[in-house]
C-alpha cells in the first residue's frame, strides 16, 4: 500500500492474481470530496481547477487521518 495514494480502492482480484488495481483510495476520497464541494460551493462554477485541488487536499487529509 502506498502512503501517498492509500493503495487500490477497488482492485479486481481473482484467487491467483490482481487483474486490475482500480482507482486509488486517494482518488476515491477526492471524488467524494469533490461531489460535496460541487454541491455546497458557489465557487465551483467559476474555478473547477481550484475545486479539484481542494478535493485532493481533503483526500490527503483523510489518508493522513488513517495513519493515526
Backbone bond lengths (Angstrom), bond angles and torsions (degrees), N, CA, C in turn:
res aa  C-N    CA-C-N  psi(-1)  N-CA   C-N-CA  omega(-1)  CA-C   N-CA-C  phi
1 X - - - 1.452 - - 1.520 109.37 -
2 X 1.301 116.56 131.40 1.454 121.54 178.07 1.523 109.79 -85.71
3 X 1.325 116.57 129.87 1.456 120.01 178.70 1.520 111.32 -64.16
4 X 1.328 116.84 -32.42 1.464 120.14 -177.93 1.527 112.74 -72.59
5 X 1.337 117.17 -36.69 1.464 119.95 -176.42 1.518 113.63 -106.32
6 X 1.310 117.40 -14.54 1.454 120.31 -177.54 1.516 113.05 82.70
7 X 1.326 117.29 -1.26 1.456 120.91 -178.50 1.516 111.29 82.31
8 X 1.326 117.30 -176.50 1.454 120.55 -177.14 1.529 111.95 -70.52
9 X 1.323 116.37 140.22 1.459 121.21 178.20 1.522 111.39 -89.46
10 X 1.315 117.19 -38.51 1.457 121.46 -176.61 1.528 111.12 -136.75
11 X 1.332 117.56 66.12 1.470 118.60 -179.17 1.531 110.59 -68.69
12 X 1.307 115.64 148.91 1.460 122.06 173.35 1.516 106.36 -99.47
13 X 1.333 115.83 107.94 1.460 121.43 -171.09 1.523 110.39 -119.97
14 X 1.325 115.86 135.61 1.462 121.33 170.14 1.520 107.10 -104.76
15 X 1.303 116.85 -177.00 1.466 120.01 178.26 1.523 112.12 -64.98
16 X 1.331 116.92 -23.97 1.459 120.36 -173.10 1.524 114.86 -108.58
17 X 1.329 117.36 -24.97 1.467 117.63 -174.24 1.522 112.18 -159.44
18 X 1.322 113.73 163.12 1.456 120.44 172.12 1.522 106.72 -88.76
19 X 1.318 117.22 118.41 1.458 121.36 -177.91 1.525 111.82 -82.70
20 X 1.321 115.23 -35.06 1.464 119.83 -179.33 1.516 108.18 -156.62
21 X 1.333 117.17 134.95 1.465 120.62 -178.91 1.517 113.31 -72.18
22 X 1.325 117.87 -24.72 1.454 119.51 -175.02 1.518 110.22 74.40
23 X 1.303 116.67 -168.08 1.466 120.21 179.08 1.521 109.53 -75.07
24 X 1.322 116.02 159.11 1.465 119.09 177.73 1.515 109.45 -79.52
25 X 1.311 115.11 159.34 1.457 120.10 176.56 1.530 109.93 -62.14
26 X 1.322 116.98 -35.11 1.468 121.14 177.65 1.532 110.60 -61.31
27 X 1.346 116.70 -44.36 1.460 119.89 177.83 1.525 111.50 -64.43
28 X 1.319 116.92 -39.22 1.463 121.16 178.74 1.524 110.55 -63.02
29 X 1.343 116.09 -47.87 1.462 119.39 177.70 1.526 111.07 -60.25
30 X 1.323 117.07 -42.50 1.466 120.85 -179.94 1.532 110.90 -63.13
31 X 1.324 117.01 -40.14 1.466 119.83 178.79 1.518 111.32 -63.10
32 X 1.323 116.74 -41.01 1.466 120.31 177.92 1.530 110.73 -66.15
33 X 1.325 116.77 -42.22 1.464 120.59 178.23 1.527 110.19 -64.87
34 X 1.333 116.95 -41.61 1.464 121.64 -179.77 1.529 110.79 -60.57
35 X 1.308 116.76 -40.97 1.464 120.32 179.47 1.527 110.57 -59.59
36 X 1.313 116.61 -43.41 1.466 119.43 179.27 1.526 111.81 -70.19
37 X 1.313 116.66 -39.95 1.466 119.64 177.83 1.526 110.91 -62.08
38 X 1.311 116.78 -40.59 1.463 120.60 -179.64 1.525 110.92 -68.37
39 X 1.313 116.60 -34.50 1.458 121.44 -178.73 1.524 111.55 -75.25
40 X 1.331 116.87 -34.62 1.462 121.13 -170.61 1.519 115.79 -107.85
41 X 1.321 119.42 -2.71 1.454 120.02 -173.76 1.525 112.33 -123.63
42 X 1.340 117.07 125.97 1.466 119.33 176.34 1.529 112.35 -71.84
43 X 1.323 117.82 -16.58 1.466 122.30 -178.23 1.526 111.31 -67.49
44 X 1.310 116.78 -28.68 1.459 122.11 -175.19 1.516 112.41 -54.27
45 X 1.281 117.11 -41.61 1.451 120.99 -176.83 1.521 111.37 -60.05
46 X 1.317 117.25 -30.53 1.460 121.74 -175.22 1.524 114.20 -94.10
47 X 1.317 117.86 -27.59 1.455 119.18 -172.15 1.530 111.82 -146.09
48 X 1.316 116.29 81.90 1.464 121.40 -178.04 1.520 111.94 -64.86
49 X 1.331 117.17 -34.51 1.468 120.07 -178.60 1.534 110.74 -63.84
50 X 1.312 117.10 -41.44 1.461 121.11 177.84 1.519 110.50 -65.77
51 X 1.320 116.73 -41.90 1.459 120.72 179.20 1.527 110.49 -62.73
52 X 1.322 117.61 -40.81 1.470 120.91 177.47 1.529 110.19 -62.63
53 X 1.316 116.92 -41.06 1.473 120.39 177.70 1.519 110.74 -61.56
54 X 1.327 116.50 -43.04 1.465 120.44 177.56 1.520 110.53 -60.94
55 X 1.330 116.22 -42.11 1.465 120.10 -178.75 1.525 110.40 -59.74
56 X 1.328 117.10 -42.27 1.468 119.58 178.86 1.525 112.08 -72.08
57 X 1.321 117.99 -28.11 1.466 119.55 173.57 1.524 110.00 -64.41
58 X 1.334 116.35 -42.73 1.466 119.87 176.33 1.525 110.37 -63.54
59 X 1.325 117.05 -43.10 1.466 120.80 179.95 1.524 110.56 -60.78
60 X 1.324 116.79 -44.03 1.474 120.50 179.01 1.514 110.91 -63.16
61 X 1.330 116.86 -38.39 1.473 120.40 177.69 1.530 110.64 -65.51
62 X 1.330 117.61 -38.81 1.458 120.60 178.76 1.534 110.61 -66.19
63 X 1.334 116.98 -40.71 1.461 119.98 176.79 1.524 110.74 -63.66
64 X 1.314 116.66 -41.13 1.473 121.02 178.94 1.523 110.28 -63.45
65 X 1.323 117.17 -40.99 1.469 120.78 -179.84 1.525 112.06 -63.81
66 X 1.316 117.79 -27.88 1.458 122.08 178.92 1.525 112.09 -71.58
67 X 1.329 117.74 -20.89 1.465 122.05 -178.65 1.524 112.42 -73.20
68 X 1.309 116.91 -21.57 1.461 120.90 -174.94 1.511 111.83 -73.37
